[in-house]
Amino acid sequence: MRISLVCAAVLAVASVTVNAQDAGRGLAATCAMCHGTSGHSVGGNEVLAGMPKGEMVRKFKEFQSGAKPATVMHQIAKGYTDPQLDQIAAYFAAQKR
């Protein structure tokens, strides 16, 4: 009985993790136009793949507040909630540079 409960708990955690990764991937897809597929920018924009989560969240917050100058990122960043920013940042942090 205990093994069944442990297995069910492990599967539930794995399911939540996969769903969070999928949500992060979906939200991060909007970044591809400027920052490349999976955050591998080939142009003049910053590479997001492999950026530490905390650093990305900080930059998003700076765009939202206007502390970090931008052409459109301040407007884009304001369209996301804190949990969404966390999901996007976690997705890019998990990508290889």
N, C-alpha and C positions, 0 to 999 in steps of 0.2 A: 504494500500500500504506500509506504514512504517513497519508494522508488518512483511510483506513478506520479505522486505529487511533485517530486523533484523534477522529473521529466516535463511535467506540465508547466512548471514554473520556468524552466529553462526555455522551453518553446515559446512561452508568452513573452519573455524578455527578448528573445531573438526576433520575434515577430514585430515588436515595438521598435527595435533597432533598425530592422529592414524598412519598416514603414517610415521612420524618421529620415533614413538615408534617401528613400524614394522621394519624400517630400522636399528634402534639401536639393536633390537633383532637379526636380521639377521647377523649383524657384530659381535655381542657379542657371537654368536654361536661358533665362532672360538676359543673362550677362554675356552670352556667347557672341552676340553681334559685335561687341567692342573688345571683349577680353578673350575671345577664342573658345573653341570647344573644350570643355572641362577646365577652363581657366588658363589654357596654354596660348597666351597672346602671341601673335606673330607680328603685330604692328607696334605702334608707339605706346600702347596702353599697358598698364601694369599687369604682370603675370599674377594670377590669383591662385593657381595650383600650388599647393604646399604651403601657402601662407598660414601662419599660426592663427587659430580661431580667435584668440583674444585681440590680436593685432587687427584682424579684419573687422571685428565688431567695433573696435575703437575707431577705425577709419570711417565706418558707416555712421557712427554717432557724430563724428566731426563733420561729415557731409550734411547730416540732418540738421545740425546746429548752425551750419554756415561757417564754422571755424576753419574748415579745409576748403580752399577755393576749388571750384569746378565749373565746367560748362553745363553739364546736365546731371551729374551724379547727385547733387544736392536735391534735385527734384525726384530722382529715382529712389534714393535712399528714404525719403519721407514717405514713400508708398508702402513700406514694410513695417510690420510690427516687430517688437523685440524678439518674440519666439521665432518669427520667420528669419530675422537676421541671424539668429543663433543657428538655425538649420542651414542657411546658405553658407555661413562661415565654417560650420562643421563639415559640410560637403567639400568645400574647396581645401580645407586643411587636410582632408583624407586623400586628396589627389597627389600623385607624384609630380614633382617639378619637372 
